[in-house]
C-alpha cells in the first residue's frame, strides 16, 4: 500500500478508507497493526468497520453533492 503516514491530516476520505480497509484485513488475518503510533488488535475490528461505513457514506455523499459520475461498462463477447 502506498500511503505516506507522515501527513495524516492531508489524507482524503478515499485514502483513509483504503488505509482502514487494509488495517481491518490485517486484523482478520490475525496480525496486529500499528498505524500512526496506534497499535490495533482484533478487538478494534468493530470500530474499524464503523469507520469504513462512515467513510463510505462521506464519499458517497460528496460524490452526490458534486454530481459524481458513474462509469458503466458493457462487455460483449465476440463471436
C-alpha positions in Angstrom: 0.0 0.0 0.0 1.4 3.4 -1.0 0.1 5.9 1.5 2.6 8.1 3.3 1.7 8.3 7.0 3.7 11.5 7.7 0.8 13.9 6.9 -2.3 12.2 8.3 -4.2 15.5 8.2 -3.8 15.6 4.4 -5.5 12.3 3.7 -8.5 12.3 1.5 -11.5 10.2 2.6 -10.7 7.7 -0.1 -7.2 7.3 1.2 -8.4 6.9 4.8 -10.9 4.3 3.5 -8.1 2.4 1.8 -6.0 2.5 5.0 -8.8 1.5 7.2 -9.7 -1.5 5.0 -6.1 -2.5 5.0 -6.0 -2.4 8.8 -9.2 -4.4 9.1 -7.9 -7.0 6.6 -4.7 -7.3 8.5 -6.5 -7.9 11.8 -8.7 -10.5 10.1 -5.5 -12.4 9.2 -4.6 -12.4 12.9 -1.9 -9.7 12.6 -1.6 -6.7 14.9 -1.2 -3.4 13.1 0.4 -0.1 14.1 -0.8 3.0 12.3 0.4 6.5 13.2 1.7 5.2 16.5 -1.5 3.4 17.5 -1.4 -0.4 17.9 -4.6 -2.1 16.8 -5.7 -5.6 17.7 -8.7 -7.8 16.8 -10.7 -6.1 19.5 -10.5 -2.9 17.3 -12.3 -4.6 14.3 -15.8 -3.4 15.1 -14.5 0.1 15.4 -12.7 -0.2 12.1 -15.9 -1.5 10.4 -17.8 1.5 11.7 -15.1 3.8 10.4 -15.3 2.1 7.0 -19.1 2.6 6.9 -18.7 6.2 7.9 -16.1 7.0 5.3 -18.1 5.2 2.6 -21.1 7.4 3.5 -19.0 10.6 3.3 -17.5 9.6 0.0 -21.0 8.7 -1.4 -22.5 12.0 -0.1 -19.6 14.0 -1.5 -20.0 12.3 -4.9 -23.7 13.0 -4.9 -23.1 16.7 -3.9 -20.6 17.3 -6.7 -22.6 15.4 -9.4 -20.2 12.5 -9.3 -20.1 10.3 -12.3 -20.8 6.7 -12.6 -19.0 4.8 -15.3 -20.9 1.9 -16.9 -19.1 -0.7 -18.9 -20.7 -3.3 -21.1 -18.7 -6.3 -22.1 -19.7 -8.0 -25.3 -18.5 -11.5 -26.2 -17.1 -11.6 -29.7 -18.2 -14.5 -31.8 
